[in-house]
Amino acid sequence: MTDMTERNRTEGPDTDKGTGNRPVKRGGGAPGTRGRTTIADGVVEKIAGLAARDVVGVHAMGSGMSRTFGAVRDRVPGTGSGKSVTRGVKAEVGEVQTALDLEIVVDYGVSISDVARDVRENVVGAVERMTGLEVVEVNIAVSDVKLPEEEDEEPESRLQ
């Protein structure tokens, strides 16, 4: 048996050639850090939309027109169930950061600045906790105030 044959027998593909028969550690780092995770804009929009709706003083999300179209769309069978949680939310998602634009309708009598602050805090907390992304900004546009005597802008359904 030659010297080379003996070395190949004792050194398999999983041994360190410099130190004998110790196994070689494969991969780079902990298993949880191997690979890449991407998060779609729509995922962040859903999280932000739900978090914004949880704030007291937020009556609805989106402009009057988008709420009207959304209400019609929600009543058509096969187009989704219930109101769209992403209505009034736009997210731009990068690899480690995200920026959000929200359009809200507030209830009459609430402090708009307090509601906006609470929405920002709730949205940033929820998005960062669930996604690990850094929220760099949450821009809020107040498109309407819901007066107590106003009815919600949902057209009557023609379907029964």
Secondary structure, DSSP 8 states (H G I E B T S, - for coil): --HHHHHHHH--TTB-TTTSS-B---SSS-GGGSS-----HHHHHHHHHHHHHTSTTEEEES-HHHHHHHHHHHHSTTS-SSS-TTTTEEEEE-SSEEEEEEEEEEETTS-HHHHHHHHHHHHHHHHHHHH--EEEEEEEEEEEEE-TT--------S--
